[in-house]
Amino acid sequence: MTFGHIVGKNLKYNFGRFLSYLFVNSFVVAVLFLYGSLLFNEILARNGSFRAASAYIQAAAYAILLFSIVFVAYTGIYFVKSRSREFALYLTLGMTDRDLIRMIHIESLAIVAGSMVFGMLSGLLLSKLFYMILGRILGFTGFSYNDIYYIDYRTFLLSFGVFILVFLFNMLFTNIFIRRLSIVQMMKSSSTKGVSKSRPVVGAVAAVVCIFSTFFLHEFLARSEWARGITTNYPVLIPLLTFAVVIVSLYFVIAFGIDILRYFSKRVPAFYNRNILTFGSLSHRFFSYKVTLYIVSLLIFVAIYFMGMGISIYTYNNKTIEEFVPYDFMIETSGNMNNISPDEIKKLVGGAGGVLDTFSALKFASCQNYRNTKEGFVNYYLENYKDSMVISESEFNRHMGLHIDVKPDELLLVYNSSAKAQEPIDFDTVITIEPWREGVTHAEAFGAKSTDMDTFVRKLGNIRHLVYSREKTRSMYAPFIDSYGNIEYAGVLADVVDDKVYAELKAKTETAYLFNLKSGHGKKVFNAILDGLRKINGADESLWQSSSLVFGAKDDITNLRPIYKQERFDMAFGIGGFTFFAFSFIGFLFLLSSGIVLYYKIVTDIDEEKEQIVMLKRIGINGKECRRYLTTHLAIIFFTPFVIGAILGTVYMHAELVFTPYVGYMMSFIWIIIGVVAILDVLLYLTLRKRFFRGVEV
């Protein structure tokens, strides 16, 4: 028999394994192709929402690259180790290491070629569906499938380049594996049997560390003061190291959990004896599955987290858009910029065919808000990067149609964010009234060299200022102004004070014109406003060409672009749509990968499982008992990772969302995601259980 005959017969004998391995690698190539087509889409790159969401999309791209590298490497290593008994047999029959490596290289070339061809064809076919779904999600922004479908040459380079590099690593591992291990070691490495040594002390310590680290990360993400205090000097490094500790300790916790289960089961002899085959499997096989269980648990956790983040951003926009942008239009003046009168605005609106519904010119004075907290004396602008303004009580009541009474020694803090309005008032307040640029300059100087409240007030000199105690301060939420921003809106704080106190300030007044349209074409009216303000500001068409709005300097005309609610709505939901699609795609990818890992593990172990069933039947175990044992065994393997992943996903998503008053509403979507994952897990379990029973002949 020639070398070519051996290679051919080997391919034929292992056709099932090669086919599953080919499928896995084709899947990775297709995924890289699909996301690469989005990453390098020049049509979408011209869209403002896509550009604004580019940070999220690029972060998702890094996650997919990391996943592809780890996933292909893992499946490649497992594929080689699962065939180690076969390799040992070849070596026993006289084949040299060199011949064996040569045979594997030929097989690898066939797999690489097949994976690239089938992966690329799958990517091209699925890209149609990929962009149809994206077009459907972004339908409200004027996109359709035909408008955004685009494949760049860099997509092919990314797909092929990453896959080939990882596959070369796998081939290097194969060479080392064959050259370093003896025949006996190869025979042992293919088996999943063998009792793993119990390490209860290590497991217990790992469990405590894992639980505490998870709790600490939850509190840190939830902006808990004590957790933030620990990370003051290293705000990025400490959380990252803590997360790494969670991931590493989880590996030992899985094995420790089996120890605990077996220990307490033995305390109930009747239960233990009824399930003695399952507990025997836990000793002789399940511990060796801990790597697979660990990986699948992490994959499910990451899947739930990414899908949860995608839907959370999308639903958060839906809940908060009315808070941050309650008015159809807003024009803000600053010094001589946007210096327009109410009559001129009404003329521009009427000239564009619009009819006004409500119109209000909100008068305010620029200020800086300083707070004396238990952590120290801080500046609100530097801490939150949000503006504050001083408004008289009568002006605020007129604007909002309210009848609030503010005493001379009282301060009413009004937020246009319901989340901020729920924060406790545990601080005294110092308000300095000065033009925006001067106030920011003084705030930045204070930030560079902070001091205590009393010293700060003494050094203010002639700068007009107000001081209020926490006992005389209250807060509320009111949709009194529009916020600048694309998706992460910069909330605004209004310091509402007594009329007499406000009059004594003699502050320079600015105006925010806030109005709603009763009828007319909003976009046409907005374009008329833009053109009118460009003329007033002595600017050309290049001013405000971009619809992107970010919180910026109020003495720069480019940052005083008028706000149009529908434009903000389209921008926010465009960004949310791209983010939702990108994150959901990653989540689905990791979820699908968890199923592939389980499928790959179970299907490739059928032969060994079949041998064990034969031995069980020899000692009198009937087919029904074998099926019950295998059912329990597979259920543990399938549902343990789901429980672990769901717990981690819930904990970390709750930490991400606890800052908002809509945490209950948004967490309901997380529970729906977990429910869907559970259903899919059950369906996969039932499908593979049937395949498994048929394979082991029970």
N, C-alpha and C positions, 0 to 999 in steps of 0.2 A: 504494500500500500504506500502510495507516494504521499508527500507532505500536503499536496493539494487535495488529495482524497480525504485526509484527516481533517483539514480545515473545513471542507464541504460537509462531511458527516457531522462535525461538531456544530456547525451552523444549523444543520437540519435537526439534530437532537435537542439543541437549546433554543429552538425557534420561538417558543413561548416566552422565554426570558429575554431573548433579543428583541422581540416585538414590544414587550412592556418597556424595556430600556429605551428603545427607539421612540416610543410614544412620549416618555418623560422628557427626552432631549428635544424632540420636535415641539413639545409644549413650551419649553423654555425659549426656543428660537422664535416661536410665534408670539409669545408675550413680549420679548424684546422688540420685535418688529412692530407690534401694535403700539406700544408706548413710545417707541422711537418715532413713529409717524406723527404722534401728537407733539412730542418734544421739538421736532424739527419742522413743524407745519408753518410755512411762511404766510399762509393765508390767515390763520388764527393769530399769528404774531403781530398782525396789523390792527388787531382788535384791542381796545383799551382794557376790557375786562380780563382778557387773556394775559396782557402785560402785567396788570395789577396782581393777578393770581400766579404769576410766573414763579415766585418764591415757593409757593405750595407745590406747584407742578415739578419744579426742579428737585425739591425735597423728596417728592414721590419717586422721581427718576432714580435718585440715589438709593432709595429703599428697594426698588425693583432690581437695580444692578447688584446690590448686596445679596438680595434674595436669590438671584440667578446664579451667582457665584457659589453661594453656600449650597443651594439645592442641587445643582449639577455635580458639585464635588461630593456631596453626601451620597447621592444615588449611585455615582460612579464607584465610590469606595465600597458601598454596600454590595453592588453588583459583582465586584471582583471577589470580595470575601465570601459571598454566597456560592461562588464557583470554586472555592479553594480545594474542596474535596476532589473535584474533577481535575484540577491542575496537579494535585498530588498523585493522582492515578497516572496521568501522562508521564510524570517524572519517574514513577515506579516502573513503568513499562519501557523506560530507556530514553525518553525524550530529554534533551538537554535544556538548561535554562534559556539559552539563546534561541532554540527552536520554539520553545513555548512563548517567549516574548514576541518573537516574529509572528507566530500565529495570532496572538492577541492584537498586535498592531494591525494586521490585515483585517481582523474583525472590527477594530476601532475605526479604521478608515471607512469600512462599509457603514458603520453606525453614524459616523460624522457626516458622510455624504448623504445618507438617507435622512438624517435628522435635519440637515440644512435644506434639503429639497422639500420634504414634507412640512417642515416648520415654516418655510417661506410660502409654500402654497396655502397652508392653513392661515398664515398671517394675512396674505392677500385676500383670501375669501372672507375671513373674519373681520378684516378692516372695513368692509362694506357695512356689516352689522355694527361694528365699533362706532363708526361715524354716524350711522343712522340713530343710534341711541344718544350720542352726544348732541346731534342736531335736534333730537326730540327734547332733551333736557334744556337746550339753549333756544328753544323755539320762540320764546318771548322776546329774545333780543334780535330777532330777524334772521336767524341762521336757518339753513336747511342743509340736508345731507350733501346736495350737489355744490353748495357754496363752500363747504369746508373740507371736502375730500381732497387730500394732497399727500403724495408720497415722495419724500426727498431721498436723494442718493445716500445721505448720511444714515438714513434708517437701515439700509442694507449693511453699511459698514459697522454700525453698532451691533446689529443682530449677529453677524458672522464673527466680528472681532472678539466680542466678549465670550461667545460660545467656544470658539477655537482655543482661546487662551485657557479657559477652564478645562477643556478637554485635554489639552497638553499636560496640565497639572495632573489629571487623572491617569494619564499614560505613564507619567513619571512615578506616581504612587504605585502603579501596577508593577513597573520594573523593580522598584525597591522591595515591594512585597514578595515577589517571586525569588529575588536574589538573596534576600536576608533570611527568609523562613525555611526551616527544614520541612521534609515531607510530613512528619508527625505533627508539627505545628500547624501546617496547612490543613490537615485533616481536622484538627480540633477547632480551628478558627471558623469553619463553616457551620459548626453546630451551635444551636441556641440553648443547648442543655448545659447543665452544670450548676451546682449550688453556689450562690453568691454569699460571701461572708456577711453576716449581719453586723452592722456597726451602730447600735442604738445610741451611744453617746454622741457620735458625730452627727447622726440624724436628728437627735433632740436639739443639739446646739444649732444645727442648720435651720431647724423649724423655728426656733426662737428668733434667730437672726433674720430669717425671711419675713416673719410676721412683723417684727419691729421695723425693719427697713421699709416694708410696704406701708405700714402706718405712717412712718416719717415722710415718705414720698407723697402719700395722700395729703398730709397736712401741709407740706411744702407747696404742692400744686394748688391746694385750697387756700393758699395765702395766709396760713396760720402764723401768728406773730412769733411764737416760740420756735417754730421750724425755720422761719425766715431769719430769725436771730442767729441760729446756729450756722447758717450759710452766708453770713454777712461778708466775711473776708473772701470766701470762695463760692460765689452764687451759682456757678456753672459746674465746677469740678465736683463739689460734694454731692449734689443730686445725681450726677452721672455715675460716680463711684457707688453711690447707694443703689442705684438701679442695677448696676453690674453685680452687686452683692445679691440682690434679689434673684437675678437670673441664674447665677452660679449656685446659690444655696437651694434653689428649687430642685436641682438635680438630685441632691441628697435627700430632700424632703419626700420625694416620690418613693424612694426605697424605704425611708423611715415609716411612711404611711402603711406600707405592706407589712412591716414588722409589727406595727400597732394592731393592724387588723388580725393578723395571725395570733398575736398574744391574747387578745380579748376573746377571739373565737374559741381558743383552747379552754377558756374559762367556762364555756358552755358546751360540754361534750356532745350532747345530742345534735346540736347545730353543726359542730365541727365534723362529726362522723358522717352526717348526711352529705357534707360537701368535701369529703376528704380528698377526692381527686382534684378538685379546684385548688385546695390549699397545698396539695402536693405540687401542683403546677406552679403555684406562687413561689415555692422553694426552688424548683428545678428549672423553671423556664421564665417566669414573669420578671424576675430580677434582671435577667439578660435582656428583657424588652425595655428596660428603663430608659435607654438612650432614645428608642423610638417614641416612647410615651412622653419623654421630656421634650423632644423636638415637636411632636404633634401638639402638645399643650401650648408651647410657645407660638406655634403657627396659628392656633385657634385664638389665642390671646391677641396677637397682632392683628388678625383678621377682624375681630370684634372691635378693637381699638380704632383701626383705620376707618372701618365702615361707620362706627359711631361718631368719629370726628367729622367725617364727611356730611352725615345727616344732621349733626349738631350745628355746624356752621350754616347749613342751608336753612334749618328751621329757626335758628337764632335770628337770621336776617328777617324772616317772616314775622317774628314776634317784636323785634325792636325797631324796624324801619319807621313805624309811626311815632315812636318815641323820639328818635333822633331827627327825623325830618317831618314834622307835623304840618308844615305849610307847603303849598305848591311852589312858591317862589320866595327867595330871600335875597335882598341886596344890602350889603353892609358897607357903611362909610368908614373912612379912617383918614383924618386930616383933610387934605384936599382931594383924596382919591374917592372915586364913585360919588362925587358931590352932586347928587341929583335930588330934585324936589318931588314931593308926592304928585303934584300936577303933571310933571314930566313923565313920571312912571305911568300914570293913568292914560296919558296921551299915547305913549308907546304901546300899551296894552290894547287900547281902543283902535289904534291904527293898524294893528295886526289882526283885527277882527275878534278880539277877546272881550269878555264882559266880566268884571270883577265881582266876586262874591263878598269876601271879607278883606279888609285892608287895615293894617296897623303900623304906625311908625313908632317903634320902641326906642325911647331915649335912655341912654345909659352912659356911665363914665368908666373908663378903663381903670383897672386896679390890679394889685397883687394881694393874694390872700396867704397870710402866714399863720401857722398853727403851732400852739404849744402843747405837744403831746407828751405822754409818759416816756416815749423814746427820745424826746428832744424837741427843739424848736426847728420847724421845717417850713419850706415854701411849697404851697400847693401846686404851683406851675411846674416847678422842678420835679416834684414827686410824681405828678400825674400827667404832666405835659398837656394840661387843659386850661383854657382861659377862664377868667372870672371877671365879673363886671358888677358895678354898684348901680342899683335902681331904687328910686324912691317908691314908697309903699303906694302912693296914689297912682303913679305911672304903671306899676305892676298890676294893681287892681283894675285900672282902665283897660290895660292890654288883655288881661285874662278874664275880665268880667267877674271879679271876685270882690269880697269885702273883708279883707284881712287887715287887722289892726296890729301895727308894730310899734311898741313903745320906744321912747327915745333911748333907753338903755338896752334895747333888745335887738337881736339880729336874726333875720329869717334867711336860711340858706335854701335856695331853690335849685334843684338839679333837673336837667332834662333827661335824666336816666333814673328809672325806678330802682335799679340796683344800688346806685350811690345813695339814694335817699333813705335806704334802709340801714346804712352804716351808723353806728352809735356816735353820739356827740361827746367825745371824751377829750376835748381840747378847748383851749382858749384861743381867740382869734384876734389877729392884728391885720387890719386892712390899710394898705398904702394906696392913696389915690394919686395917680400920675399917668402921663401918656404911655402908650403901650411900650414903645422902645425903651424909654427911661426905666419903666417898671421892670422889664425883662433884664436890662443891664444891671440894675441894682440886685435883682434876684440871683443872677448868675454870680455876681460878686459875693453875695451872701453865701451861696452854695460853695464857693471856693474857700471861704473862711467864715463858717457859721459861728453863731454865738447864742447866748441865752436870750429869752424874751425881754427881760428888763433892760439888759445892755443894748439890745437892738432898738427898743423904743426910745431910749435916751439919745442914741446916735442919729435918730431920724431928723432932728433939727427942724427945718422949715417944711419938710415934706408932710403934706396933710395926711392924717391917719386916724383910724378909729380902732378902739380896743373893746372887745366884748368877752365876758366870761362864759364858760360853758353852761352855767346855770341859766344864763339869759339868752341862750342860743337854741333855736329849733330848726328843723329841716322839713322839706316836703318835695314831692315830685310835681312838676308841671311842664307840659309841652309848650314852653314859652318862646322857643327859638329853634332854628334849624342848625344842625351841626355839620361841620366840614368833615369829609372823609369818603372813602370808597366802600369799605366794609367794616373796618375798625374805626368807628366814628369817635371824634374827639368831643366828649361831653362838655357842656358849658355850665358854669356855676354862677348864679345870680345872688349877690349879697343885697338883700332887700332891707332898707333902713327907713327910719322915721322921716317924714317929709321935711321937718325942721332941720334935722341933722343933715339931710342931703343938701338942703338949700345953703347951709353954712359952709359946705365944702367948696362951693363956687368952682366946681370942676368943669373942665372942657367936656362937652357932650358929643357923643357919637350917636348914630342912628342905625337901627336895623329895620328895614322895610320888609314886612312879612305879609303876604297876601295869598288868597286862594282865587282860583278861576271858577266862575259860575258856568261859563260856556266859552267855546272857542277852541282853536287848535293850539294845544300847549306848546308844542315844538316851535310853531310859527311865532307865537308870542315870545318865547324865550330867545329865539334868534333876533327878534326886534329889540329886545332888552339888551342883548350882547352888543348889537350894532350901535345902539344909542349910547351905551356906557363907553364904548371904544371912542366915540366922538368926544364925549365929555372929558375922558382921560387923555385925549390927544394921541391915541394909539391906532395902529393899523390892524389888519385882519389876522396878523400873526398872534396877537394877544388872545389868550384863552382858547386856542385851537384844541388843546387836549381836554377831554371831559373828565380826566382824573383830578380828584380833589383831595388834597392832604392838608393836615393842620400845619400852618406855617406862619411866617412873619407877617404881622398885620400892617407893616409899613412897606410891603412889597406888593404892587398891584397884581402881580401874577397869582398871589394867594388869596385875592379878594374876588375871585370869579363868582358871579351870582350862582345861587343854588336853585336848581330845577328838580323838583321831587321825582318826576318820572325818569329823568336822566339818572338820578341817584338810585332809583329803584332798579333800573336796567343794569346799571353798573354793579350794584351790590349783588343782585341775583345772577348776573353774568359771572362774577367772581365766585359766588357761592356755587353756581352750576358747574364751573370748571373744577373747583375744589371737591365738590361732591362726587363728580365723575372720576376724578383722579384718585381720590382716597377710596372710593367704593371699588374701583378697579383693583387697587392694591389689596384691599380687604378680601375681595372675591378670589384674587390670585392666591393669597395665603390660605384661604379656606379650601380652595381646590387642591392646593399643595398638600394640606394635611390629609385629605382623602387619598391622594396619590401615594403618600408615604405609607399610610396604613395598607392600601391595596398592594403596594409593592412588597411590603413586609410579609403580609399574610399569604399572598399567592406564591411567592418564592419559597415559602416554608411548608408548602403543602406536602411535598415528598417526605420530609422529616416527620411531619405530623402524622402522615399515613403509616409510617413505621411504628410510631407510638401506639396508634389505634390497634394495629395488628397485635402488638404485645399485650394490650389491655384485653383484647378478645380472648387471647390464649389463657388468661387467668380467670375467665368466666364473666367478664363485663359484656353485657349484651348491647345491641345497637342503640336501643332507646337510652340506656344509661350513658353511652358514649356521646350521643347527640346532646343530652342534658349537660354533660361536662363541658363539651365544646361550646355550647351556647353561653354558659356562664363565663367560660374562659374568654371568649370573643367579646362579650358584653363588657367585661372589666377593661379589656384592651381598648375598646372603642369609646366608652363613656367616661373613663377616668380623665383622659386629656380634656374632654369637653367641660367637665366640672371645674377642673383647674383653670382652664382658659377663660371660662365664663366668670369665675370669681375674680380673677385678675382684671379682666376687661371691665367688669362692673365697678370695681374699686377705683381704677385709674380714670375711667370716664366720669364717675361721680366727682372725683377730685378736680377734673378739668371744668366741670359745669357748676360746681357748688357756688361760684361767685355770682351767678345770675339768679334773680327771683323766679326764673322759669325752669329751675333745675328739675322739678317734678315733671313738667311737661316734656322736657327734652329727654329725661331719663326713660320716659315711656317708650320712646323710639329705640333706645338701647335695649330695653326688654323685648321689644318686637324683634330686633335683630338677633338677640340670643335665642328667642323662640324659633325663628326661622333656621338658625344654625342647628338647633336641637332636632328639628324635623329632618333636616338634610342628613344629620348624623345617624338618625334612626333608619332612614331609607338606605343609606350606604351600608349600615350594619346588616340589615335584612338581606340586601343584595349579595354582599360578600359572604354572609353566613351560608346562603344557599350554594354559592360557588364553592365554598370551603367544604361543605358536607359532600358535595358531588366529587370533589377532588380527593378527599380522604376515604370515600366509599363507605359512608355510614348512612 
